[in-house]
Amino acid sequence: MLLRLAILLAIGCVLFRWAFGEWPWSNLMHGSKGGARRQGLAKARALLGVTSAASREEIIAAHRRLAALVHPDRGGSNDALREANAARDLLLGELPPTTGQD
C-alpha cells in the first residue's frame, strides 16, 4: 500500500513537471516571485513553441508564424494576438543585449 502511494506521488511529480516546467517543490527553494517569472517564461515558450535556448531569430520567426494564425484579419482575435506579442516581448527581454558588431 505504501509502495503504491510512493509510485503515485512520483508520477504526480513528473506530471506536474511536464505541465508547469518545474518541480512542485521548486517554489519552496527559490521563492514564489521567481517561480511566477519562470512560469511566465515557460508559458511564453510553450505558446510560441520555442525552447529555452531559442535565439532572437527563432523567437521572432515563431512569433510571425503564430501571429499569422491568430491575427484578427485571419479569423483570430485581438486578445490572441496581444498574448502572442506579449510572449515575444517577454522572451526577447530575457535575451542578453546585442552589441551590433559582427
Secondary structure in CASP SS format (residue, H / E / C, confidence):
PFRMAT SS
TARGET T0000
AUTHOR 0000-0000-0000
METHOD secondary structure of the structure
MODEL  1
M C 1.00
L H 1.00
L H 1.00
R H 1.00
L H 1.00
A H 1.00
I H 1.00
L H 1.00
L H 1.00
A H 1.00
I H 1.00
G H 1.00
C H 1.00
V H 1.00
L H 1.00
F H 1.00
R H 1.00
W H 1.00
A H 1.00
F H 1.00
G C 1.00
E C 1.00
W C 1.00
P C 1.00
W C 1.00
S H 1.00
N H 1.00
L H 1.00
M H 1.00
H H 1.00
G C 1.00
S H 1.00
K H 1.00
G H 1.00
G H 1.00
A H 1.00
R H 1.00
R H 1.00
Q H 1.00
G H 1.00
L H 1.00
A H 1.00
K H 1.00
A H 1.00
R H 1.00
A H 1.00
L H 1.00
L H 1.00
G C 1.00
V C 1.00
T C 1.00
S C 1.00
A C 1.00
A C 1.00
S C 1.00
R H 1.00
E H 1.00
E H 1.00
I H 1.00
I H 1.00
A H 1.00
A H 1.00
H H 1.00
R H 1.00
R H 1.00
L H 1.00
A H 1.00
A H 1.00
L H 1.00
V H 1.00
H C 1.00
P H 1.00
D H 1.00
R H 1.00
G C 1.00
G C 1.00
S C 1.00
N H 1.00
D H 1.00
A H 1.00
L H 1.00
R H 1.00
E H 1.00
A H 1.00
N H 1.00
A H 1.00
A H 1.00
R H 1.00
D H 1.00
L H 1.00
L H 1.00
L H 1.00
G H 1.00
E H 1.00
L C 1.00
P C 1.00
P C 1.00
T C 1.00
T C 1.00
G C 1.00
Q C 1.00
D C 1.00
END
